[in-house]
């Protein structure tokens, strides 16, 4: 079931022009922030080389003092001897538990349509659609445009994740706050592995709790359904990269640089894990480069926004001017982003930096020598009388 409401507002030219000038303030942040983003991105460390060079230890090895304080790669299976459970789940040999709580609630969808009017004004039509859905984090009805008839009941049951505290390699404890594992499996719920009270039922792999006498196939606002994702023990064929502290008998994060810590757990052997780290670094690097470019493009678009607003005296002129300016801004942002990326790539690569310096010195020397030869020839062809 869904229902729809529409609102229409009209903004005059003066108000639009003032808003466009306010946008110039955001231009400063976005445009110059783009250079900072691109700078930090090229500064990021690719841990691939560290991962490949780290000493490789097996679960059958017995580490000694020679690896103390070093980054090590450990290929092992991750078991646990301590059962882990939850309020609605009986303890079992889980490495980690993720509880998923969904509430049947109203969801507000907003669709905006803007049209330019002759004489610089602008009309905005917003359509609000309300539908009932299962949501993990439903919004409070107080934030809805239309509150009447769309009252959400917010559950006090949260969506936590639990990590087993009994995780060790050899007799070394793990700093579990650093442990990042993302291999969840959906747990099949049965009467044997769940803890239910009289107000809860088990339906379609969900623990279902109704505020009335409703069912999962016919729920009401405020009803709750709970499912679980788990990581079962043992987790086999994984590689972790940690700093080995032989004195404290612990595995912790490795300080690769002054500003970069390194700690990873991957479900592959060491070679595959290192390759995956490199692939992940490359993907994130290009995504951040794209984000820097978009910040620069949006910033440039904001600074010329007042021009488009002025031409909106006739809507088609405003549309044409925006298209032209966006086209120009796109290429300016692309050029500036590309140059910035190349400059910082060279700056952070010592070998490339040396090559660029040598080429620059050669070019300067070449032109100075050419100028000197030209001056000498000129003086030779014009002897003093």
N, C-alpha and C positions, 0 to 999 in steps of 0.2 A: 504493500500500500504506500502511495506517495501523494503529496499535495504540493501545489505551486502558488507562489506569491510574487508579484512584480512591483518594483519601485522605479520611478522615473525622476531624474534630476536634470536641471539645466544650469550650465555654468557660463557666465558672460565672458566677454573678451578680456576685460580688465583682470578678472579673477584668474583666468587661464594664463595671462601674461605674467602675473605675479608668481604663479606656481612654477612657470618655466624658469624664472629668474632664481627661485629657490633651488631649482634643479642644478644650477651652476655650482652651488656649494657641494652637492654630491659629486659633481664632476671632479672637483679637486681631490676628493677622497678616492674615487674610483680610478681616475687617470694615474695619479702618482702612486696609488696603492698597487696598481698593476705592475709597475717596475719593481716594487718591493717583493711582490709575490713571485715574479720571475727570478729575481735575485735569490730568494730563499730556496726556490725549487732547484736551481742548478747547484745549490750548495748541499742538497741532500746527498747522503752517503748511500752508495750501492753496496749492500753488505754481501753481495755475491762473492767477491774476492776473499773476504774474511772467512766466509763459510767454507769455501773450497780449501783454504790453507789451514784451517783449524785442525789440530790433531784429532784423529778419529779413534774413539773408544767404543768398545762393545760392552754389552751387559755382562758378559763373562769376564771382563777385565777387572783388575784390582788397581784403581788409580793410586798413585803415590805422589810424593811431594814435588816431583818434577813438573807437574802441570798446575801447581798452585798459582792462582791469580791469572791463569791464562784462559782464553776462549777455547772451549773444546766442543767437538761434535760427538754426540752420543747416539748410537743406533741401538734401540732397545724396545722392549714391550712394556707397556704401562699397566701394571696390575694394582689391585688394592685389596687389603684384607679386612677393611672396616666397612660394614654396610652403611649405605646412605639412604635416607628417606625424606618424606615431607609430610605435611599435615594430612594430605589425602592419599599418600603413597607409602606403602609399607617398605621398610628398609631392605635393600638388596645390594648386590655388588655393582653399584653404579659409580663411575668416576665423576660424573656431573649430572645434575638434574635441572631442567628448565621448565617451569610451570607456565602454562599459557592460559590466561583467564580472559574470556570474552563475555561481554554483556550485550544483551539484545537492547538496542538503543536507537534513538533518532539520529540521523546523519543529515547535516545541512550541506547542500551543494549550491554553489553560486556561479552563475553565468552572466558575464557582463558584455553588453553591446554598446559601442559608442559611435555616434554619428555627428558629423560636422554640419552646422547650419550656416546659411548665408548671413554674413555680418559678424563673423568671428565667434559666435556662441557655439556651445557643444552640448548635446543631449546624451545622457548616459542612462541606459535601461539595465537594471539588474533583476535577474530572475532567480528566485530562491526555491529550490525543490527539496522536499523533506521525504526521506524514506527510512524504513526500519531495517536495520542490518545488525549482524553480529560484529562487534568492534572490540578491539583490545583496550583502547584508550578513548572511550566516548567523551565528546565535549560536554561541558556543562550547558544546560539549556539557557543559562543567563547570557551566553555569548551568541545565541541565535538571534537572527533578525526578527523572527516571529516566534515568540515564546509560548503563546497560548496554544494548547493542544500538543505541544512537543516537549513534555517534561521528561527529562532523563533521570534515571535513578543510578547514581554512581556507586559501584561496589567498593567495599573496603578490603576486598581480597586482591592482592597485588600479583605482579608477574616477576617473581624473583628467579635468580639462578643460584644453584648451590654447587660448590666444588668440594670434593672429598678431601679432607685434611690429611688423610693417610696416604700421601703420594710421595714415593721415594725412589731414588736410583741408588743401588747398592745400599749403603746406610746413610746416604746423603739426603737431606730434606730439601724440598723445593720451596722457593719463595712463591707461594701460589698466587700472590697478587700479580705476578708477572706472567703466570701461565695462561696462554691464550689458545684454547682448543675450540674448534668450530665444526666438529664432526658429529652433529646431532642426528639421532634416529628417532622417529615417532614411536612411542611406546604403546603397545597394544594393552589396553586396560581391561582387566577382568576382576571378578569378585575376589580372586585370590591375591591380587597385588595392590588393591585399593583399600582405603579406609573410608567408609561411608556412614553417615548418620541417617536417621529416619526421614529427613527432609531432602535427601539426595538420592538420585537414581543413576544407573549406568546405561547410557543409550548411545549407540553408534560411535563407540570409542570416546565418549565424553562423559565426565561426571557432571550431571545436570541438576541444577537447583532452581526451582521455580518459586516466585513470590506468591503464587496461588496454586491452582490445580492444573496448570498448563503442561504441555509436553514439548519435547524438542522439535517435533514436526509442526507444532502449533504454539510457538512461544509468545510471551507477552513482554512488554517493556519492563526491564529490570531483571529478567531471568538471566542466569549465569550458566555457562558451560566451561568446563576445565579439561584441558588435554596436557600431555607431557611429552617433552623431548628428552632423551637421555643419551649419555655416552656410556656404553657398557664396558665392563672390565673382563678380560684385559684388552687394551688397545694395542694392536700389533703393528710391527714394521713402521715405527716412527723415528724421526731424527730430531733431536733438540740441540740447540746451541746455547750454552751457558758459560758463565765464568765459574771455574772450579775453585772453591775455597776449602782447602784441605784442613785448615785449622778449625774452622767452624763446622766442618762436615755439611756444607750446604752448596746448592747451586743457585746462582743469582745472575742478575743482568751484567753484561760486560760493557764497560765504558770504552766504546770504540774511538771516540774523540771527546773533546771537552764538552760538546753539546749533544752527542749522539750515544744513546745506550742501545745495546743489541741483545735481544733475547727472542728466541723463536722455537716453536714446536710444530713440526710438519709431518704429515703422514706419508713419508717417502723415505728412501735411503738418502745418504748424504749428497750424492751427486744430483739426484732429482730435486732434492730440497733446495740446493744452491741454485739450480737452474730456475726453479719456481720463484725464488727470491729475486733473481735478476729480471724475470718476466714481470713480476709484480711491480718492481721498482720502475721499470720502463713504462708500464701502463699508467701508473700514478703520475709519473713525470709528465707524460703527454697530456693527461687530464688537467693537471695544474697549469701547464702551458696554455691549454685551451681556456681555462678559467682566467688567466692573466690577460689573454687576448680579448675575451668578452668584457672584462672590466674596463679595458682601454677603449673598446668600441662603444660601450654604453656611456662611458665618461665623455667621449667626444660627441656622442649624439646629444647628451644633455646640454653641452655648451652651445650647440646650434639650435636647440629646441625653440628659443624665442623667435628665430627666423621663420620656422614652420608655422608657429602660432600666428605670426603677423600675416603670412600668406593665406591663412585660413579664412580671410575675408570672403574669398570664393573657395569652397571646399576642394575643388579639383586642383587649384593652385597649391593648396597646402599639401595635398596628397603627392603631387609631382615634386614639390620641393623636398618633402621628406624622403622620397625615393632617391632623388639625386644626392642629397646630403648623406643618407645611409650608405650609398654606394661609395662616395668619396671617403667617408669615415672608415668603412670596412678596409679599404686599401691602405689608408694611413695607419690604422691600428695594426694591420697585418705586417706592414713594413717595420714599424717601430718594435713590435713584439719580436719579429724575426731577428732584427739587429741586436736587440737586448739579449735574446737567448744566445746568439752566437758570441757576443762579447763576453758574457758570463761563463759560457762553456770554455772559451779560450782562457779566461782569467783563472778558472779553477783547475785547468789541465796544465801542469807545469811544462810538459814537453811541447804542447801546442803554443804556450805562451813564449817559450824560448824561440820556437820557429818563427812566430809572428814578429818578435823583436828583431831577430836576425834579418828577416825579409825587409822590415821597415828600415833598418840601418843600411841595408844594401841599396834600397830604393833611394834613400836620402843621399848616400854616397854617390850613386850613379848620376843623379841630377846635379849634384854639386860639381862633380868631375866634368860633366857635360857643359855646365855653365862656365867652368874655368877654361876649358878648351876653346869654347866659343869666344870668350874675352881675349884669349891669347891670339887667336886667328884675326880678330878685329884689330888688335893693336899692331900685328904684323903687316896687315894690309894698309895701314895708315901711319907710315913713319913720320916722325917729326922732322920739319925742315930746319 
